[in-house]
Amino acid sequence: MNIHVERPRRRGWPGRSGPVRRAPMAGGSGSAGGAGAGGRAGSRLDGLFLRRFLRLLAVLFPGWPSPSALMFLTLLGVALLEQLVIYQVGVIPSHYYEVLGSKDFSRFKTLTAVAVTLIIVNSTLKSFDKFICNMMYVNWRKSLTEYLHSCYFQGQVYYSLHVLREDIDNPDQRISQDVERFCRQLSSMASKLVISPFTLAYYTYQCFHSTGWLGPVSIFGYFIIGTMINKVLMSPIVSKLVQQEKLEGDFRFKHMQIRVNAEPAAFYRAGRVEHMRTDRRLQSLLKTQRELIGKELWLYIGINTFDYLGSILSYVVIAIPIFSGVYGDLSPTELSALVSKNAFVSIYLIGCFSQLIDLSSTVTDVAGYTHRIGELQETLLSLGRKKNGNYSEAKTSWDLDGSHSGEDPMPRDTAFLLERVTLSVPSSGKLLIKDLSLRISQGNSVMIVGNTGTGKTSLLRVLGGLWESTRGSIRMLTCFGPRGVVFLPQRPFFTDGSLREQVIYPLKEIYPPSGSADDERIMRFLELAGLTDLLARAGGLDEQVDWNWYDILSPGEMQRLSFARLFYLQPKYAVLDEATSALTEEVEHELYRMCLQLGMTLISVGHRPSLEKVRHGGSAPCLPQGGEVEGVSDKQRGVTKAGGPHCGWIMPL
């Protein structure tokens, strides 16, 4: 078998930086002039917005009788009752004109009692309206976030999104913040939108009955003109809002980066340069915010002008029949009562339209978040449907909840089978591996050596199905997980939770499913990994700690804890990517020896010659810059030299 490895230009590959990562952005480092999401021409109120919005609505209202649908119908009922009460409250002043004009004290007392009752009922209905909208916000956020989580954590989608895709900036912000703001803004609009068709129809009829056809036609024409003007003013705001949210994510990420990497930054005395870089992000953000505020100024001018001109229009509509002599036979008292009632109807109809116009700023926010969330949804679905045609993985009867279904996986004598695999860097297309055929069988441990950057970790990514091969087939014939294959990456990963949860990760329950706490077994493996004192520091196996494991553990302790996890899972095959780089050779030798005693077959990436001593008593062969291996024949090392100054080798342990 032949392997040809060339040195790639690394671009933020996993395992090369801290635990916080963000997808590279097409706009560069986050400058305002970037070509990220904010600069896309598609971020407008157009057909694309409508399609994305309807797809999100399908998530918020999954069917009948969903909680969202029930709350929406309840909101509709409350809003209708509220409008009926509002109408009765609105015509009360006209009744007061009649009562006070006729000096009827008895009717005055009755009218006052009715008015107080209606106001109390209206206040209660308004409060329930707000309460239901808030509950809808919480339920919508739950539904949309859980839906995005289900797509995000499906298979290796989250990995592809952060590492292999460059077109989606700050996916974490879109899921955590943009979803929250989208649901909050949409819920604040819900009550007005749900009742608008009913109020517009009812008050249009009342206005026609009071003023004739001229009133409704004038008001509808006024609304159409206002809507067209607002549409022109809103479109540039949507795209600018999307850009602002992108830069907000960049700025937040920069502070997160400093927080996670505070110690190495301090060793570099990097305060001054990071201060400059962080301020640069801030200035880009503030520049975009100032541009957004400038564009919103014209929208606010349009909204306020529409509101105040509407109040004048209502009196013009009322004045036309009065001056034309339609109500010439009415007394001043009757005319005052009629004017009061007609004014309420006209003003309320105009108010309904004004409310819709006033929602313009909220609509622009919803549109911006719709584009960002909709774009993420489309990408997640695309990645979820994408299949790696060159890679196959054995099914497992062990799930990651720790439950066991059926019998144990059938033992296989082969873990990986690669046939004429060619691999290139996904971002640049640079060739890394050419025509590699490899079979890794039980009991035949393998070591992958080579200079830094020759693609050793990339080969493991192919084995794990994270990267696609350009050509050839990769088959993982043994299932992932306990009694199968477990990968130990170069950068250890620890989740939030207790010490027990770190040891049994990624299982959620105790393995094997014996029903016992299995404390002695865990403590034994911690002792074998040299972490006896960690039990006391953590306050026990099940104490929920409030610290970040990356902050309290040294690099060596993190790698020791990863091996304790490996001992606990006891897979048949362990894929180790320089998993002992922070440990001494003596500790490294002991941990590898323990893995072999537990019956594991090792596929290991490493630099140290001492790793050869794990299986063979002699010293390991060296790999100089030219790629020649001294003291090991081509047959022993398992590969032939493919040429080039930067080559890697696969050899048996």
Solvent accessible surface area in square Angstrom, and as a share of the most:
residue,aa,sasa,rsa
1,M,91,0.40
2,N,83,0.42
3,I,8,0.04
4,H,37,0.17
5,V,6,0.03
6,E,61,0.27
7,R,88,0.32
8,P,8,0.05
9,R,181,0.66
10,R,107,0.39
11,R,124,0.45
12,G,37,0.35
13,W,12,0.04
14,P,35,0.22
15,G,27,0.26
16,R,88,0.32
17,S,56,0.36
18,G,16,0.15
19,P,51,0.32
20,V,47,0.27
21,R,65,0.24
22,R,36,0.13
23,A,0,0.00
24,P,32,0.20
25,M,14,0.06
26,A,66,0.51
27,G,10,0.09
28,G,44,0.43
29,S,75,0.48
30,G,2,0.02
31,S,56,0.36
32,A,20,0.15
33,G,77,0.74
34,G,17,0.17
35,A,71,0.55
36,G,4,0.04
37,A,3,0.02
38,G,5,0.04
39,G,52,0.50
40,R,74,0.27
41,A,79,0.61
42,G,26,0.25
43,S,6,0.04
44,R,99,0.36
45,L,29,0.14
46,D,60,0.31
47,G,39,0.37
48,L,48,0.24
49,F,31,0.13
50,L,97,0.48
51,R,132,0.48
52,R,26,0.09
53,F,36,0.15
54,L,98,0.49
55,R,87,0.32
56,L,0,0.00
57,L,50,0.25
58,A,65,0.50
59,V,22,0.13
60,L,0,0.00
61,F,60,0.25
62,P,95,0.60
63,G,39,0.38
64,W,166,0.58
65,P,87,0.55
66,S,11,0.07
67,P,82,0.52
68,S,1,0.01
69,A,17,0.14
70,L,86,0.43
71,M,39,0.18
72,F,69,0.29
73,L,91,0.45
74,T,72,0.42
75,L,0,0.00
76,L,37,0.18
77,G,32,0.31
78,V,20,0.12
79,A,2,0.02
80,L,63,0.31
81,L,97,0.48
82,E,12,0.05
83,Q,29,0.13
84,L,112,0.56
85,V,19,0.11
86,I,26,0.13
87,Y,28,0.11
88,Q,87,0.39
89,V,41,0.24
90,G,13,0.13
91,V,11,0.06
92,I,14,0.07
93,P,62,0.39
94,S,7,0.05
95,H,74,0.33
96,Y,51,0.19
97,Y,108,0.41
98,E,70,0.31
99,V,3,0.02
100,L,108,0.54
101,G,44,0.42
102,S,70,0.45
103,K,179,0.76
104,D,47,0.24
105,F,136,0.57
106,S,74,0.48
107,R,116,0.42
108,F,68,0.28
109,K,111,0.47
110,T,85,0.49
111,L,21,0.10
112,T,48,0.28
113,A,61,0.47
114,V,71,0.41
115,A,10,0.08
116,V,77,0.44
117,T,79,0.46
118,L,33,0.17
119,I,92,0.47
120,I,107,0.54
121,V,61,0.35
122,N,23,0.12
123,S,60,0.39
124,T,64,0.37
125,L,24,0.12
126,K,98,0.42
127,S,71,0.46
128,F,109,0.45
129,D,15,0.08
130,K,120,0.51
131,F,115,0.48
132,I,13,0.07
133,C,9,0.05
134,N,68,0.35
135,M,86,0.38
136,M,0,0.00
137,Y,23,0.09
138,V,86,0.49
139,N,26,0.14
140,W,6,0.02
141,R,89,0.32
142,K,116,0.49
143,S,30,0.19
144,L,0,0.00
145,T,26,0.15
146,E,92,0.41
147,Y,56,0.21
148,L,0,0.00
149,H,72,0.32
150,S,71,0.46
151,C,13,0.08
152,Y,28,0.11
153,F,123,0.51
154,Q,93,0.41
155,G,56,0.54
156,Q,82,0.37
157,V,8,0.04
158,Y,86,0.33
159,Y,21,0.08
160,S,20,0.13
161,L,0,0.00
162,H,27,0.12
163,V,23,0.13
164,L,56,0.28
165,R,68,0.25
166,E,58,0.26
167,D,52,0.27
168,I,1,0.00
169,D,3,0.01
170,N,1,0.00
171,P,0,0.00
172,D,65,0.33
173,Q,0,0.00
174,R,0,0.00
175,I,13,0.07
176,S,56,0.36
177,Q,54,0.24
178,D,0,0.00
179,V,0,0.00
180,E,32,0.14
181,R,79,0.29
182,F,0,0.00
183,C,0,0.00
184,R,122,0.45
185,Q,48,0.21
186,L,11,0.05
187,S,6,0.04
188,S,54,0.35
189,M,10,0.05
190,A,7,0.06
191,S,20,0.13
192,K,72,0.31
193,L,76,0.38
194,V,15,0.08
195,I,13,0.07
196,S,15,0.10
197,P,83,0.52
198,F,96,0.40
199,T,7,0.04
200,L,31,0.15
201,A,66,0.51
202,Y,88,0.33
203,Y,3,0.01
204,T,31,0.18
205,Y,132,0.50
206,Q,28,0.12
207,C,0,0.00
208,F,109,0.46
209,H,139,0.62
210,S,18,0.11
211,T,18,0.10
212,G,28,0.27
213,W,168,0.59
214,L,59,0.29
215,G,0,0.00
216,P,13,0.08
217,V,89,0.51
218,S,34,0.22
219,I,1,0.01
220,F,77,0.32
221,G,30,0.29
222,Y,42,0.16
223,F,40,0.17
224,I,95,0.48
225,I,105,0.53
226,G,8,0.07
227,T,58,0.33
228,M,126,0.56
229,I,92,0.47
230,N,6,0.03
231,K,90,0.38
232,V,110,0.63
233,L,44,0.22
234,M,14,0.06
235,S,16,0.10
236,P,47,0.29
237,I,1,0.01
238,V,0,0.00
239,S,20,0.13
240,K,32,0.14
241,L,10,0.05
242,V,2,0.01
243,Q,22,0.10
244,Q,23,0.10
245,E,5,0.02
246,K,5,0.02
247,L,4,0.02
248,E,47,0.21
249,G,0,0.00
250,D,1,0.00
251,F,45,0.19
252,R,64,0.23
253,F,27,0.11
254,K,15,0.06
255,H,97,0.43
256,M,52,0.23
257,Q,65,0.29
258,I,56,0.29
259,R,164,0.60
260,V,36,0.21
261,N,45,0.23
262,A,53,0.41
263,E,121,0.54
264,P,65,0.41
265,A,23,0.18
266,A,61,0.48
267,F,150,0.62
268,Y,181,0.69
269,R,195,0.71
270,A,14,0.11
271,G,54,0.52
272,R,216,0.79
273,V,63,0.36
274,E,36,0.16
275,H,117,0.52
276,M,102,0.45
277,R,112,0.41
278,T,18,0.11
279,D,55,0.28
280,R,130,0.47
281,R,37,0.14
282,L,50,0.25
283,Q,96,0.43
284,S,18,0.11
285,L,8,0.04
286,L,58,0.29
287,K,106,0.45
288,T,0,0.00
289,Q,48,0.21
290,R,146,0.53
291,E,66,0.30
292,L,10,0.05
293,I,113,0.57
294,G,35,0.34
295,K,71,0.30
296,E,33,0.15
297,L,96,0.48
298,W,154,0.54
299,L,1,0.00
300,Y,95,0.36
301,I,81,0.41
302,G,17,0.17
303,I,14,0.07
304,N,78,0.40
305,T,66,0.38
306,F,12,0.05
307,D,44,0.23
308,Y,159,0.60
309,L,87,0.43
310,G,0,0.00
311,S,50,0.32
312,I,106,0.54
313,L,35,0.17
314,S,0,0.00
315,Y,123,0.47
316,V,73,0.42
317,V,4,0.02
318,I,6,0.03
319,A,29,0.23
320,I,74,0.38
321,P,14,0.09
322,I,49,0.25
323,F,173,0.72
324,S,78,0.50
325,G,48,0.46
326,V,95,0.55
327,Y,41,0.16
328,G,65,0.63
329,D,128,0.66
330,L,59,0.29
331,S,48,0.31
332,P,112,0.71
333,T,53,0.31
334,E,92,0.41
335,L,49,0.25
336,S,47,0.30
337,A,6,0.05
338,L,46,0.23
339,V,43,0.25
340,S,21,0.13
341,K,77,0.33
342,N,5,0.03
343,A,11,0.09
344,F,35,0.15
345,V,1,0.00
346,S,1,0.00
347,I,69,0.35
348,Y,48,0.18
349,L,0,0.00
350,I,8,0.04
351,G,28,0.27
352,C,12,0.07
353,F,5,0.02
354,S,13,0.08
355,Q,87,0.39
356,L,42,0.21
357,I,6,0.03
358,D,58,0.30
359,L,15,0.08
360,S,5,0.03
361,S,32,0.21
362,T,23,0.13
363,V,40,0.23
364,T,1,0.01
365,D,30,0.15
366,V,5,0.03
367,A,0,0.00
368,G,0,0.00
369,Y,13,0.05
370,T,0,0.00
371,H,5,0.02
372,R,1,0.00
373,I,0,0.00
374,G,0,0.00
375,E,23,0.10
376,L,0,0.00
377,Q,6,0.03
378,E,54,0.24
379,T,10,0.06
380,L,2,0.01
381,L,57,0.28
382,S,50,0.32
383,L,20,0.10
384,G,14,0.14
385,R,166,0.60
386,K,128,0.54
387,K,160,0.68
388,N,35,0.18
389,G,78,0.75
390,N,49,0.25
391,Y,35,0.13
392,S,55,0.35
393,E,81,0.36
394,A,23,0.17
395,K,191,0.81
396,T,63,0.37
397,S,35,0.23
398,W,11,0.04
399,D,67,0.35
400,L,88,0.44
401,D,69,0.36
402,G,2,0.02
403,S,56,0.36
404,H,62,0.28
405,S,71,0.46
406,G,62,0.59
407,E,149,0.67
408,D,63,0.33
409,P,31,0.19
410,M,156,0.69
411,P,95,0.60
412,R,119,0.43
413,D,95,0.49
414,T,3,0.02
415,A,0,0.00
416,F,0,0.00
417,L,27,0.13
418,L,2,0.01
419,E,78,0.35
420,R,150,0.55
421,V,0,0.00
422,T,9,0.05
423,L,0,0.00
424,S,24,0.15
425,V,3,0.02
426,P,64,0.40
427,S,62,0.40
428,S,61,0.40
429,G,50,0.48
430,K,78,0.33
431,L,51,0.25
432,L,0,0.00
433,I,2,0.01
434,K,94,0.40
435,D,27,0.14
436,L,0,0.00
437,S,37,0.24
438,L,10,0.05
439,R,140,0.51
440,I,1,0.01
441,S,20,0.13
442,Q,77,0.34
443,G,41,0.39
444,N,92,0.47
445,S,3,0.02
446,V,14,0.08
447,M,3,0.01
448,I,6,0.03
449,V,15,0.09
450,G,6,0.06
451,N,25,0.13
452,T,73,0.42
453,G,6,0.06
454,T,0,0.00
455,G,7,0.07
456,K,14,0.06
457,T,16,0.09
458,S,0,0.00
459,L,3,0.01
460,L,12,0.06
461,R,8,0.03
462,V,0,0.00
463,L,1,0.00
464,G,18,0.18
465,G,18,0.18
466,L,51,0.25
467,W,1,0.00
468,E,78,0.35
469,S,6,0.04
470,T,88,0.51
471,R,126,0.46
472,G,22,0.21
473,S,38,0.25
474,I,1,0.00
475,R,97,0.35
476,M,4,0.02
477,L,42,0.21
478,T,8,0.05
479,C,5,0.03
480,F,68,0.28
481,G,4,0.03
482,P,3,0.02
483,R,79,0.29
484,G,0,0.00
485,V,0,0.00
486,V,10,0.06
487,F,53,0.22
488,L,7,0.04
489,P,71,0.45
490,Q,36,0.16
491,R,76,0.28
492,P,12,0.07
493,F,102,0.43
494,F,9,0.04
495,T,37,0.21
496,D,125,0.65
497,G,10,0.09
498,S,2,0.02
499,L,0,0.00
500,R,23,0.08
501,E,66,0.30
502,Q,0,0.00
503,V,0,0.00
504,I,4,0.02
505,Y,66,0.25
506,P,40,0.25
507,L,6,0.03
508,K,141,0.60
509,E,105,0.47
510,I,32,0.16
511,Y,6,0.02
512,P,45,0.28
513,P,75,0.47
514,S,76,0.49
515,G,84,0.81
516,S,63,0.41
517,A,55,0.42
518,D,32,0.16
519,D,52,0.27
520,E,142,0.64
521,R,52,0.19
522,I,0,0.00
523,M,76,0.34
524,R,121,0.44
525,F,1,0.00
526,L,4,0.02
527,E,111,0.50
528,L,65,0.32
529,A,1,0.01
530,G,39,0.38
531,L,2,0.01
532,T,93,0.54
533,D,76,0.39
534,L,0,0.00
535,L,45,0.23
536,A,86,0.67
537,R,96,0.35
538,A,3,0.03
539,G,52,0.50
540,G,24,0.23
541,L,15,0.07
542,D,88,0.46
543,E,94,0.42
544,Q,122,0.54
545,V,26,0.15
546,D,145,0.75
547,W,81,0.28
548,N,64,0.33
549,W,5,0.02
550,Y,37,0.14
551,D,108,0.56
552,I,51,0.26
553,L,9,0.04
554,S,51,0.33
555,P,88,0.55
556,G,13,0.12
557,E,36,0.16
558,M,11,0.05
559,Q,10,0.05
560,R,56,0.20
561,L,0,0.00
562,S,7,0.04
563,F,0,0.00
564,A,0,0.00
565,R,20,0.07
566,L,0,0.00
567,F,0,0.00
568,Y,0,0.00
569,L,2,0.01
570,Q,60,0.27
571,P,3,0.02
572,K,56,0.24
573,Y,0,0.00
574,A,0,0.00
575,V,1,0.01
576,L,0,0.00
577,D,10,0.05
578,E,27,0.12
579,A,3,0.03
580,T,4,0.02
581,S,62,0.40
582,A,48,0.37
583,L,11,0.05
584,T,87,0.51
585,E,92,0.41
586,E,144,0.64
587,V,31,0.18
588,E,4,0.02
589,H,73,0.32
590,E,75,0.34
591,L,3,0.01
592,Y,1,0.00
593,R,89,0.32
594,M,19,0.08
595,C,0,0.00
596,L,48,0.24
597,Q,114,0.51
598,L,45,0.22
599,G,46,0.45
600,M,7,0.03
601,T,3,0.02
602,L,0,0.00
603,I,0,0.00
604,S,0,0.00
605,V,0,0.00
606,G,4,0.03
607,H,94,0.42
608,R,61,0.22
609,P,63,0.39
610,S,14,0.09
611,L,5,0.02
612,E,10,0.05
613,K,97,0.41
614,V,21,0.12
615,R,114,0.42
616,H,78,0.35
617,G,79,0.76
618,G,46,0.44
619,S,91,0.59
620,A,10,0.08
621,P,23,0.15
622,C,75,0.45
623,L,34,0.17
624,P,56,0.35
625,Q,109,0.49
626,G,41,0.39
627,G,0,0.00
628,E,94,0.42
629,V,13,0.07
630,E,117,0.53
631,G,85,0.82
632,V,18,0.10
633,S,66,0.43
634,D,74,0.39
635,K,190,0.81
636,Q,87,0.39
637,R,16,0.06
638,G,27,0.26
639,V,2,0.01
640,T,61,0.35
641,K,86,0.36
642,A,44,0.34
643,G,25,0.24
644,G,43,0.41
645,P,86,0.54
646,H,47,0.21
647,C,3,0.02
648,G,5,0.05
649,W,4,0.01
650,I,4,0.02
651,M,9,0.04
652,P,60,0.38
653,L,11,0.05
